[in-house]
Amino acid sequence: MGEETIKIILNMKITGNQWVEIIRAISTAIIAIITTLCVQSCTMSMSIAKNNNNATQKTEQTATSSVDSVKTNINPKNY
């Protein structure tokens, strides 16, 4: 690029319509990325569900409890 071309590019002003087109292009790119990610995760979920079709799953739940062995004297003393 010549020096004259660089000066022209630096002195350009963006019009309202150009801003609208820039925002539209950025929005389209963002929507395309989000759509791609959603379709990919949906496809992955469907694949996992298909592979688990006749599989059995087991769940186990356990509970534990403990008691503190500190002794307390609940008989009040009269002074």
C-alpha positions as CSV (number, residue, x, y, z in Angstrom):
1,M,0.0,0.0,0.0
2,G,1.2,3.4,-0.8
3,E,1.3,6.3,1.6
4,E,-1.6,8.0,-0.2
5,T,-3.8,4.9,0.3
6,I,-3.0,4.7,4.0
7,K,-4.0,8.4,4.4
8,I,-7.3,7.8,2.7
9,I,-8.1,4.8,4.9
10,L,-7.2,6.7,8.1
11,N,-9.4,9.7,7.1
12,M,-12.5,7.6,6.2
13,K,-15.6,8.2,8.3
14,I,-18.1,5.4,8.9
15,T,-21.7,6.3,8.0
16,G,-24.8,5.1,9.8
17,N,-25.6,2.5,7.2
18,Q,-22.1,1.2,7.4
19,W,-22.4,0.8,11.2
20,V,-25.7,-1.1,10.6
21,E,-23.9,-3.5,8.2
22,I,-21.0,-4.0,10.6
23,I,-23.3,-4.8,13.5
24,R,-25.4,-7.1,11.3
25,A,-22.2,-9.0,10.2
26,I,-21.0,-9.3,13.8
27,S,-24.5,-10.5,15.0
28,T,-24.6,-13.1,12.2
29,A,-21.2,-14.4,13.1
30,I,-22.2,-14.7,16.8
31,I,-25.5,-16.4,16.0
32,A,-23.7,-18.9,13.7
33,I,-21.2,-19.8,16.4
34,I,-24.0,-20.3,19.0
35,T,-26.1,-22.4,16.6
36,T,-23.1,-24.6,15.8
37,L,-22.4,-25.2,19.4
38,C,-26.0,-26.0,20.2
39,V,-26.4,-28.4,17.3
40,Q,-23.1,-30.2,18.2
41,S,-24.2,-30.7,21.8
42,C,-27.6,-31.9,20.8
43,T,-26.1,-34.4,18.4
44,M,-23.7,-35.6,21.1
45,S,-26.6,-36.0,23.5
46,M,-28.6,-38.0,21.0
47,S,-25.6,-40.2,20.3
48,I,-25.1,-40.9,24.0
49,A,-28.8,-41.7,24.4
50,K,-28.7,-44.0,21.4
51,N,-25.7,-45.9,22.8
52,N,-27.4,-46.2,26.3
53,N,-30.7,-47.5,24.9
54,N,-30.9,-50.9,26.6
55,A,-28.3,-50.2,29.3
56,T,-29.0,-50.4,33.0
57,Q,-27.8,-47.9,35.5
58,K,-27.4,-48.4,39.2
59,T,-27.5,-45.7,41.8
60,E,-26.2,-46.0,45.3
61,Q,-26.9,-43.7,48.2
62,T,-25.3,-43.9,51.6
63,A,-25.7,-41.9,54.8
64,T,-23.3,-41.6,57.7
65,S,-23.7,-40.0,61.1
66,S,-21.4,-39.4,64.0
67,V,-21.8,-38.4,67.6
68,D,-19.5,-36.0,69.4
69,S,-18.2,-37.5,72.6
70,V,-17.9,-34.3,74.6
71,K,-19.6,-34.6,78.0
72,T,-21.6,-31.7,79.3
73,N,-23.0,-31.2,82.8
74,I,-26.5,-29.8,82.5
75,N,-27.1,-29.6,86.3
76,P,-26.8,-25.9,87.2
77,K,-24.9,-24.9,90.3
78,N,-26.4,-22.5,92.8
79,Y,-23.9,-19.9,94.1
